[in-house]
Amino acid sequence: MPQLNPAPWLAILLFSWFIFLSVLPAKVMKHTFTNEPTALSAKMPKTEPWNWPWH
């Protein structure tokens, strides 16, 4: 049965994984986000206490 001969399929599998692992990480690392996060200020905002009756 020729389907069980691993010679051509193993080479195709290894070659495709080599291409996958060499091309894809470069494309992923080049990805930029459309909304870059902004740095928060170091000053903490002033909070007001709540004067609720707790009874």
C-alpha positions, -999 to 999 in steps of 0.1 A, spaced: 0 0 0 17 32 -11 -1 54 15 19 38 43 53 46 27 65 74 50 93 86 27 75 114 7 50 123 35 76 127 62 97 150 40 66 171 31 56 172 68 90 183 79 94 208 51 60 224 58 67 227 95 101 243 87 83 269 65 56 274 91 81 279 119 104 302 100 78 325 83 50 328 109 71 341 139 85 369 118 49 379 107 36 378 143 65 398 157 59 426 131 23 429 142 14 463 156 -16 472 176 -38 500 163 -43 514 198 -10 516 216 -15 517 254 -7 551 270 14 555 301 -6 563 332 4 593 353 22 585 386 -1 609 405 -30 591 421 -65 606 416 -81 621 447 -110 600 459 -139 613 479 -153 592 507 -189 581 506 -211 595 534 -237 568 534 -257 559 566 -247 523 573 -277 516 595 
